[in-house]
Amino acid sequence: MPALHEVVVIGAGPVGATHALALGSGEIDVVAVDSRPAQTSLRGDRSLALSHAARLIFERLGVWSDLAATPQAVTPIVAIDISQRGGFGTTRLDATEQHLPALGYVVSYRALQTSLDAALARAGIRVEHGFTVERVSATPPCACVTGARDGVEESLTCKLAVVADGGGDMVSGIVRHHHDYGRVALVAHVWTREAQRGVAFERFTPVGPMALLPEGDHFGLVWTTSVHEADSLVALPEAQFLEKLKAAFGRHAGCFDRVSNRRSFPLFLEFTDRVVGERTVLLGNAAQALHPVAGQGLNLGLRDAWELAQELLGNPREQMGARAQLDAYAKRRRTDRWAGVAFTHGLLSIFGNDYALLRWPRGLALTLLDALPPLKRGFTRAILFGVH
């Protein structure tokens, strides 16, 4: 019979590692399993948009200082410029209005994961690498995490299994809903003739949102478009691509000068009907995978990881993983979770179409948001810290 652990975290990526580190501060017996082989770097890199709330979480875990000290790993977002193509109305969210050093940060996924891996090692938290989880089963006394390593089946038993990786399909009895937006995100690095000043740009077009995120000496581009159009844009010569980009985005960010690393990936919304089960909790993409508009998905997952840890640490250890405890966590996080799902999906429904009748009310909404400081402050805080 395998040893009974208190918590097994499935996935040691940003969300899973955050939860494990938060639990480690309370001397909880926590084990993380990850399909990555030990002492291997991640394949490739990508940019992540972290909110100020995410920075606060990483500061509490002793991760932020290490990440911020990594050269070119962190770029502050001091303001966000929001507009729509083909209609009036703009708004600008500014960090100074919130009395914050930055609204958020664009960080290197590779650098963040390296800092989290180092923090797990410093905390002495056991990480089982090369462990691919196949299923999670549970009974009232305990949960069993079953997987394989080097072709050999292994299992871990625990009071609570926290699924922070994959689509949650390894957990039976939880229904997963899928909505295909029929669009893809074209991502690339884009340079402008003018130096970027820490301003992010969000522009809504008839096909979907476009974003430019400040990243070092360039911008990270996220361009929502059709599959056919994305294939064509990726194949275009650089000069022609930049002309297409200027026509779609305008001159809000300056004159586009150079582009690299063009690629695309499909866009969809997935979410589970519930996030807790018998001795089981789903976090991050295992619970919900959101459209990247407004950068809500990862930040929602990090808030969930932190709040679950506080729920577990705030109760007697003999109650670890009890259904009443998990239901209390799910109830407390329900508003923020569904607000994140509804906000991203609603933005696409309202702004991601070419209905002429909607251009005027969309422009009016952006104008009013910019003209009413209390409304703008509340909107910005909801994006940064979630809805409670």
Order of alpha helices (4+ residues) and beta strands (2+ residues): beta-alpha-beta-beta-alpha-alpha-beta-beta-beta-beta-alpha-beta-beta-beta-beta-beta-beta-beta-beta-alpha-alpha-beta-beta-beta-beta-alpha-alpha-alpha-alpha
